[in-house]
Each structure stands twice: as structure tokens, then as C-alpha cells.
Amino acid sequence: MKRLLLILLLPVVVIGLWRWLADPRDTALPFGTDDLSSVQAELAELSAEERQLVEDYVRRSRGDVLPQEWADPDEPLTARTFAQAIELERAYRVRMADQQLRSDALANERDAAWAPLRAIAKVELVRAEVLSPEALAARRGESAGASRASHPVFIVRVRVQNTSDETIELLQGSLKARDSEAYLPLDLCWVDRQSSLRSGSVEEFDCARLNQAASEQATAFANGAPGRFEVRWEPARIKLGSGRELRGP
């Protein structure tokens, strides 16, 4: 009877021992999906750092698994297990941190080159809106039928100030919004002012692309997205009354 009981309990003991000894990092990732609900128990056995690495990798790969020969050498998505995902995501973070350092260094160089131009002309955003064709026509003092737009339009109000002690005869540059959720910035306005702006003078005007419907990015900016966007004035060219001319990077 005891022998029979031992025989019956042996598989249970073996399975329990195997689970106790098994490394959760050997767990296979779900294939073709970023849904990790099927491996939540195994995820819970990882440290908080490793769990986050796995979750970030799967979110980035969306469950895709590429053969080694097809994978991007700089950003391979070849992981099949937690351990491989942890290794690849750590390498990805190191690479992204290095790229950010180089990007920040380049941005600092460009800011230094822009500084003399920014000291002469201050350009800033007053407001940003997405207007219907009817609202845009009313804003411009036109009848609804006369509006050139047939779609919602992104429109920004821009303020320009001459902060120098000379008259500005020409001012060109771009007002942009860096987007933390997109590679490319949002173009707010290309400033191309070719009339005199005396020292200390301030002027405002609207910028809009009437032939383009407001994008999702522009709509998000107009609706307000705290922490997502950073507005930047990137002057390209300034010509002063004295004949002096400055150009941006």
C-alpha cells in the first residue's frame, strides 16, 4: 500500500520540483500577439525590472518573431523567450540612450548657433485651434460658401517681436513643436516677413494650411497634451536695416 502511494505521489512531486527549479526566463513568448495574459504567472516570478523589460520588448515587437537572417542588425526582433527578450531590450535601451546623447549634443550645437538670431527676433505661439470650414470662414470675415476649405483646418496665431535695437527688414524661420510621441516635429508656421519691423515692435498673424485637413498630431496639439509637445523657434535668416544679415544653422 505504501509503495502504491509513493508511486501515485511521485509524478506530483516531480512536477512540483520541476516547477520549483524551472527558470521563468525560459518561458516562451506568445507568438504573433502583444497580449501577455497567458504568461502572467511566469511574468510575476521575474524581478520588476526584468518584467518591465519583457513587457516593453513585446509592446515594441507586437509579438513578431523574425528569422535571424531577416532581422535588422541594429534592432533585431528575434526573441522567443523571456531571457532573449530581456537581453534584446537591454541592448535596445543602451542604444537609444547613446542616440539620445548624440541627439542632445547636436541640439545644443544648433541652439548655440540660433542664439544670436533669437536675441534679435522673438517668435512665439499665441494659440492653436482646429476650425471647421464654417468657423474658419467666420474668423476670416467670409461667407460660409466662400471658404476655400472643405475640411477642418489647423490654424495657429503667432506673435513676432523685434527685441533688438535695429529695424528688422527681413525675417524667416520656422516655428515647430517637437513631439515626444513622433519622430517628426509638427510644423506650426513658416515665418516669412519681408517688411520693416521697428525696434520693440510686436505684431501678430495667423498661419494655416487651407488645402490640408488637420492631422491627428495637429489636433492633439490644439486640444492640449501636457508634456507631449515642446514649441521651438528656429530662425533661418534675419536682415537688419544696417545691412547686417544673420543666418541660422
Steps between C-alpha positions, in 0.01 A plus 500: 500500500782741589677415174182572303460832681859594420448410135188718486671795671820480297367685191361775721834539676692499171272763345521716811877468511527581128291812545709605800825451310377641167632842404212734406739665252471188284128565450402525133356832385150497350533493122337761275345705778595755765248350744694356795200378698588134431839535673409728790592236759850466356537878467417536868806286586736749335646804673317828439780615268502184290120492483501856364767407246290210371185712483680782317657259251169331420330836463773610259506175300120450510565129528693474174791257487738544207755245378852610585591549132204738447541700819631855513848466654452827689155407627442125479158367596602136531415417863307181569539489879493740793880473530555598138251786527676631812839491327375672183305767687800585718715540188227712340490733800878543496487582129213747547682671788810538281292643214333742741838624623614566144168662413519725806856603412391592147200691635726697734726593208203618296359696795833677537491592130140625529564707812614823322193492275262424786645799686383724214158356420266327743233282340249318718170318481191687618243225442427195285157386382329259265212682330214370289461658153212709634694620805800579283286702258348694791847567642616635164185705444388288205168336421488126566472427128805711424730302728788336314507212749263204495653326802612587855806727487787533747568868563749665733538857620863615506656801673819660363703750702811694402713482815802671346587870473490488118223474243440152361453512123467126440416213734478134404482189710288215623288462812475131584374273775717204592282196564613241755272245333617553142831509317415811298403832663173678430549798269307791651596788273758603244569866575592700190473868585649738243384837633656729760454424867635777719689445823264391778205450262264205546270353236267201486370299206334167419661199333288231334521246220158535342556218252581242770268338751617521860709193585460289814827647627380858442165424662674356807716813523197731471307302761790522743725208591705587812860386475472372145598805293780757523465816289825623342589804291764415240602821321648453153585852384484856635593815310534826692465861391874547537553242228624235743367154425493194726426142400409202711659154488 
